[in-house]
Amino acid sequence: MKAQWLPTLFAKTPTRASLLELQPSWPLQKISVRVHRNLSCEFVTSVAAPYLAFAGFEVNWIYSGYDDSLAFAESGDADVELVWLDYSRFQLSSSELIDWLMSRLADLRSRTRSPILINTDIQETDFNTRLLEAADSLSGVYVCNLSIISDEAGGPLFDERNQKVAGLPYSNLASILMARQLGSRWLPGVLSNQIKAVVADLDQTLYEGVLGEDGLEGLRLSEAHLELQRTLLNYRDKGVFLAICSKNEPEDVWAMFSNRSDMLLRPEHLSAHSISWNSKTEGLQGIAHDLRIGVDSLLFVDDNAGELASIASRLEGMRFLHAGPDPNVTARALRDFPGLHKWRDGRDDELRIADLAATAQRLTASSEAFSGEYLKSLKATVRFRVSLKSDAHRLQELSAKTNQFNLKLSRFQASDVAKYISSDECSAIGVELADRLSDSGLIAAVFTRVVDNDCYVDEVCVSCRALGRGLEDLLVLGAVRAGFADGFVPSALCVRYAVGPRNGPALQWLRRLTGEPLAEESGIVGVDWARCASLVSEIEPLVSRIDVQTEGDR
């Protein structure tokens, strides 16, 4: 049924009537969104429902009254706070308006830990740029950039009749395109687990034709197929892994890439592949293993809806995009697919793909050398970044995305991270790691609190890219130590943990540290700090450089 929805959801000009006919038959997660607004927006939110259903959500919209002052009079919990404004109603200069908006958003931030979304102006480019820059100063505030609507609409954005009748200045098409962004990109962008890899089939997906039957020259690449490949490469530039899973002869596939120079996607763009006559279920599991992520972080694009359904019944949590007969629909659906939108492009995204490529070299080296020799050969450098405001987004991202080495599974919101950064009793320590093979970037987050003379480790999140080098003790315990004030020695280290479906590596590390069994669900264990300090001191001589950066350091 989701495959059947695609031509309606991702038509070039979707219609309201056809969208409202779509009724999901699958279970949905219920969420609440409180809307603070100065204009009617039901015309947009009503038609966002099928897009949100495609993403797996059913929304209870809680609307404020029309309030230009943004008094935020409504109270109670909501999963998301959405600020939706008609900027033409404000009689302020751009600078004055942005300053006032930031003060109101800061007030809202103090009232809730939920993510806050705010729209830009639909046509004032300079104002939008300044709003995006200003919003970076507030934790957990995300800007819904409406400029994409201007690019897509290809027609009038405003409608005086709608303004008079419904109090909404936008045209019907602009409202529907806003609903698509709201339901496919922006709300899933703060509610869904992020997709880390896009895996594509070849035949009838990236091109028209079947390689084994039509041969190299018989494959047809339309402009829509090229746009699909451009979209894939754009995601790769943002740190999303690309992979191929295809039932074909490997030599035929590599010959195709060698001889068809019009293919934009090239072998060097792929971080993994499965090209064989084995089942695609096995192929996708192998790709997830090679990428060191779970299958629930994969999106698979394939033209065979029946095969997608079969895989879905075997690989829980995986996401799928049916490549139907119209590649234009597939390209638009991939561009707006829930879970792929990123609010910010960071340095760590750029490093991710190159870092994975170095993993195989590390594994080969570790199998050929003793542990100490192996670590010395890596020439690793470690930097502990203590409560830096500039790290807040990445630390929150690590809390939300890491699964294997995540001790408490707290899934902090940005507002939670901000409290650890700003509090005198708490620390949020980021850890950067590099070695002679690659720069892994900021790969770990450790959140601590000092109560009396004890140190509580509230959360530990280490990216799977950092595992397997024998540095876990240094990364975690060294980060805890970096957060201490000069001369402080804790009476005890109290580590919080929770037992989840995939955080076995983190729990195994904690069991080794304590030498004791853990409770079956969750708890807190005490660890002798002298033992921790000893473990760190054993590893330090094997690392080329260790330093600590605090706020104000250059």
HELIX and SHEET records of a PDB file:
HELIX    1   1 LYS A    2  LEU A    9  1                                   8    
HELIX    2   2 ARG A   16  LEU A   20  1                                   5    
HELIX    3   3 GLU A   42  THR A   45  1                                   4    
HELIX    4   4 SER A   46  ALA A   48  5                                   3    
HELIX    5   5 ALA A   49  ALA A   55  1                                   7    
HELIX    6   6 TYR A   87  ARG A   89  5                                   3    
HELIX    7   7 SER A   94  ARG A  111  1                                  18    
HELIX    8   8 THR A  125  ALA A  135  1                                  11    
HELIX    9   9 SER A  147  ALA A  153  1                                   7    
HELIX   10  10 GLU A  160  ALA A  166  1                                   7    
HELIX   11  11 ASN A  172  GLN A  181  1                                  10    
HELIX   12  12 LEU A  182  TRP A  186  3                                   5    
HELIX   13  13 LEU A  187  LEU A  191  1                                   5    
HELIX   14  14 LEU A  211  ASP A  214  1                                   4    
HELIX   15  15 GLU A  223  ASP A  237  1                                  15    
HELIX   16  16 PRO A  250  ASN A  259  1                                  10    
HELIX   17  17 PRO A  267  HIS A  269  5                                   3    
HELIX   18  18 LYS A  280  LEU A  291  1                                  12    
HELIX   19  19 VAL A  295  SER A  297  5                                   3    
HELIX   20  20 ALA A  305  ALA A  312  1                                   8    
HELIX   21  21 PRO A  327  ARG A  335  1                                   9    
HELIX   22  22 ARG A  347  GLU A  368  1                                  22    
HELIX   23  23 SER A  371  LEU A  378  1                                   8    
HELIX   24  24 LYS A  389  ASP A  391  5                                   3    
HELIX   25  25 ALA A  392  LYS A  401  1                                  10    
HELIX   26  26 ALA A  414  SER A  422  1                                   9    
HELIX   27  27 CYS A  464  ALA A  466  5                                   3    
HELIX   28  28 GLU A  472  ALA A  482  1                                  11    
HELIX   29  29 GLY A  504  THR A  514  1                                  11    
HELIX   30  30 TRP A  529  ILE A  539  1                                  11    
HELIX   31  31 GLU A  540  LEU A  542  5                                   3    
SHEET    1   A 5 PHE A  57  TYR A  66  0                                        
SHEET    2   A 5 GLN A  29  ARG A  37  1                                        
SHEET    3   A 5 VAL A  80  TRP A  84  1                                        
SHEET    4   A 5 ILE A 116  ASN A 119  1                                        
SHEET    5   A 5 VAL A 141  CYS A 144  1                                        
SHEET    1   B 5 ALA A 272  ILE A 275  0                                        
SHEET    2   B 5 PHE A 241  SER A 246  1                                        
SHEET    3   B 5 ALA A 197  ALA A 200  1                                        
SHEET    4   B 5 LEU A 298  ASP A 302  1                                        
SHEET    5   B 5 ARG A 319  HIS A 322  1                                        
SHEET    1   C 6 PHE A 405  ASN A 406  0                                        
SHEET    2   C 6 ASP A 454  VAL A 462 -1                                        
SHEET    3   C 6 ASP A 439  VAL A 451 -1                                        
SHEET    4   C 6 CYS A 426  ALA A 434 -1                                        
SHEET    5   C 6 THR A 381  VAL A 386 -1                                        
SHEET    6   C 6 ARG A 545  THR A 550  1                                        
SHEET    1   D 4 PHE A 405  ASN A 406  0                                        
SHEET    2   D 4 ASP A 454  VAL A 462 -1                                        
SHEET    3   D 4 ALA A 492  ALA A 498  1                                        
SHEET    4   D 4 SER A 522  VAL A 527 -1                                        
END                                                                             
